[in-house]
């Protein structure tokens, strides 16, 4: 069974089913809150850009609007 290669917990059918249910409900919540989710992703990308500029010692930051 390929699930045994993933994790011993996932080899347990009850745990596997619960994990699938959780993933499905999370997907639904993300779809329902799509615009808020998109905004969070934009903020995350902006933060990652700032961090990479810091790492590269490029001090010309874009304006932040968190």
N, C-alpha and C positions, 0 to 999 in steps of 0.2 A: 504494500500500500504506500503510495507516494507521500501521504501525509506524515508517515513516520519519519521521513527525511527532514521534514520542516521543524517539528518540535514534538517532544513526547506528549505535551499537553494536547496538541492538535490531533494526535492519534486517537484521543478519547472522543467518541462521537458526540457526546453531550456538549463537551467544551467546543468542539469544532462547529456544531450547529449554533451555539450561543455566539461564537465569534462572527459567524456569517450574519446572524441577526443584527448584531451590533454594527457591523460594517454597513449593512443595508439602511439601518435607521440613521446612521451618521451621514450617509449619502443623501438621504431625503432632507435632513436638516440643512445641509450645505446648499442643496438645490433651492429650498424654500427661502433661505437667507442669502441668496446669490449676490445681491448688491453689497451687503455688509461684508461678505466673504471676499468679494473682489477688492473692496477698499482695504481690507486687512492685507491682502496679498500685495497691493500697490505699496503700502507702508513698509512691508517686509522687504520688498525689492529695493525701495529707497534706502532703508537702513543698511542693507547689504552693500549698496553702492558706496555709502559713506564709509563703512568699515573698510572696504577694499581700498578706497582713496587714502584713508589713514595709513593702511599697511604700506601703500606705495609712496607715502609722504607727499601726496598731491593735496595741497591745502585749499584748493578751489572748490568749495562745497556748493552743491545746489541748495537753494533755499528749502528749508524743512517746513512742512505744514502738518505735523502729526496731530 
